[in-house]
Amino acid sequence: KTFWLEGLKLSELRSGRAGPDRAESVVLGFGREGLAEDDGGKFSIELIQATASSPAPVPLPPDSAPVAGALLYVQMRVPNVRITGLIKAGGEIESAYGYVEVISPGGLGVRVITSARRDPFEFVAVRVPDVEAAASFYERAFKMKRVVTPPMRTARDGGLLGTGLFGSEYEVLGPEGMLAPSPVYGSVLMVPGCCPQADAFGILLVPPEAKGLPPGVGPAQSDPFAISVLCADAKAARAAAGADTQGRARDPAGVGVEIGELKL
């Protein structure tokens, strides 16, 4: 948790025990998840200590074939980030030209863009075998909406990248657009239907053919990660997602989805 707390300046929201092994866990974020508090409704990340029966996620080799259900990277936007701080906290810098790409001590890629945002967590990128099937699942179960990537461009001009996945606020300086993260062509960003894209956390559904991305972390002997969703009508969401009695389901890529009740 040092990487997230000291390198990226998250706060520790709570700690406890999780899973059948009662492993140590800690929940980190930039604010509370619920809406009962001012400036709530934010994303959080829960880190759970690996055990013999629930091993840590496996970082996939750089030259590995695309793996369905792999967590590729997390994208964040923070007003300032210190590369020296990320390195000191255990991060491995992959790139730092215009924005920072860093590998966390657990092997997960994190893309950090210097920009202010209400919730600094922008999205998680997940490799899926069928983008349409995955998008339909999140629409049906959680009433999320799609933000489709812009068409692939054969040439770049100076100015703005334009509307689409990353909006029109990222400036392209020069013909190669070196300071702008390239859109993941063919992907779909799913965001809550109730909120503007700029305010909410999303799930980027990445197709198998997408290139130039981190290989991510993949399945171990058990689920390496799960996406937790809080819903005002959790009963309806669980039914639409085909969840079990404990609110656990799987999306079409095999990613675990845990559905909880949102306290208003």
N, C-alpha and C positions, 0 to 999 in steps of 0.2 A: 504493500500500500504506500510505501515511501515515494514511489514514482508518481503516483496520482496526487498525493497530498503535498509533497514538497516540489515536485517538478512541474505539475500542472495546477496546483493551488486549489484543489478540491477541498471540501470540508468533510469531516467524519460525521455522518448523520446518526448512526446507531451501530451497535455491535451485538453479537449474540451467537447462537448455534444454529446450524442448518443441516438438513438432510438426515438420512437414517443413521449416519455415523455421528451425528451431533458435532460436526466439524466447526471450528471457529470461523466466523464470518464477520464481515464489516461492510456497511453500506456507505458509499461516498457520493457526493454530488455538490451542486452549486446552490441548492435550495431544496425544500420539501417537495415530495411528489403530489400530495393531496392539495385540494383547493380550499381547505379550511383556514389556511394561513395566507397572509399577504405575500404576493409574488410566488405562489406555489405553482403546481402543475409542471414541475421540472423533472428531467430525466435523472436517474441515479444508477450507479453501477455497484453490484454486490460482488465482493471477492470472497471466495470460500476456500479454505485450506484444503489442499488435496489430501486424500487418504488412500489406503491400499485398495479399497473397493470403489473409490471415485477418484481416479488419477487426474492429474492436471492435463489441460488441453495440449495437443501435440502441434508444435509449429511445423507447418508443411515445408518441404524442401523448395528452394527457389525454382527448380526446374520441374516440379511435380505437375502432373496433369490436373486440370480443374476438378475440384472436389465439391459435389453438391452439399449444401449445408455448411460450408466453411465460412467462418467469420473472417472477412478480409481485412477490414480496418474500421476505425472510428474517426469521424471527422468532427473537429471542434473549431470554434472561433472564440478567441480570447483577445482582450485589448493588448496584452503584452505577454511575451514569453521569453525566457532567457535560455539560450541553448546550453550555456554552462550549467544552469540549474537542472536541465533535463539529463545532461550527462552525469552530473553529480548524484542524481537520484536513481541512476541505473539504466537510463535510456541509451539506445544506440542510434545515433543520427545517421539517417540514410541520405537525406537531402536537406538543404537549408537555403535554397535560392528562391526568394519571394515568399515561400511558406515552408514550414518545417515538416518533414516526415521522419518519424522516430519509431523505433521498435521498443516496446515496453519490455521489462524483465521477463514477463510471461510469454513473450513472443508475438503479442498482438501489435499490429501497426496502428499508429495514431497520426493523423494529418492535422496539423495545427495552423490555422490561418489567423493572421493578426487582424482582428476586426471585433468590434463590440457586438454582442448579441444577448437578448434577454436570457435565454438558456444557452450557455456556451456549447453544449452538446448539440450537434446539428443532425447527424445520422450515423447509423451503423450500416456497413456494406456487407451483404450476405450473398454468396454465390448460390444461384438456384438453377435447376435444370430446365424450368419452364417459367418464364417471367409472367406470362399471361395467367397461368394457373395460380401462381403465388399472389399476384396482384388481386385476382378475383377473391381469393381466400381472405385477404385483409379487408377488402371492401365489404364482403358479406358478413364477416364476423365482427368487425370493429368500426364499420362505416367510415373507413379511411378513404382518402381521395388520392388520385394519381397526379404526379408531376412528371411529365415525360421529358426525356432529354431532347435537346434541339437536334435537328438533322445534322449529320456529319458535314463539316465544311472542308472544302478542298484548299481554301486559302484563308489566311487571317489578315485583317487590316488593323491599323492602329485604332484605338478607341476602346469601346466596350465589347465584351464577349456577346452580349445580347441576352434576351430573356431565355428562360429554360431552367435547367436543374439548379444552376448556381446564381440565377437571377441576373441582373444587369449591373451589379455594383462592383464586380471584379474587373479592374482595369487591365487591358492588354497593351503592354508597352513594346511595340515593335512587331514585325511580321510573324515571329514565332510564338508570341504571347507567353513569354517565359514566366511572367508573374501570376498567371491565372491557372488554377487547377483545370486540367482538361476534363470535359464531361466524359462520363463513362457511357459511350454510345450504346444504345440498345437497352439501357437500364431504365427502371421506373422507380421513382422515389414515392413512397407511401407516407402520407402525413395525416394527422387527425383531421377529420372533416369539419370540426368546429373551429379550427384555428388557422390563421394565416401561416403560410410556409415559413415566414421570417421569425415566428414566435415558437414554433413547435419542433419537437424531435421527430425524426423520421426513420424509415427503414429503406435502404437502397437495395433493390433487387437487381442483382448483376447476372447477366446471361453467361452461359458457358464459354461463348466465343470471345468475350471481352478480354483484351490484352493489356499488358503493361501495369498490372495491379499486383500488390503483395499477395503471395500464395495464401496467407492467412493462417489461422489455427483450425485444425480439423478434428474429427471425432476421435476420441480415445476409447477406452473400454466402456465408458458411459458418456452421457451427453456432456460436451465440453462447455456448453453455455445454454441459456434459455432466455427468451424474451418475455418479460413480465408486462402485462397490460392491465391497467386499472380502468374499470368501466362503471358508469353510473347504473347501468342495467346489466350486471354481471351474469345474471341468469340467462338472459337472451343471448348474450355474447357466447357463453359456454355452449348453449344449444346450437348456435350457428357454426361454431368452430368444431363441433363434435367432441367436446371435452369430456373427460371422465368426471366422477363425482367429486374429485378434489380440484377441478378446474384446470386440468392439464390436457393439452392437445398438441398436435404437430401440424405445422404448415406443410404444403406440398413438397418442400425441400427436405423435410424430416427434422426441421428445427423445432425444439421444444418451445411451447408457448404456455405460459402460466397466466390465468385470468383471475384477477382479484376485484374486490368491490371498491369503488372510488367513494370516499367519504366526502360529501359536499358540505 
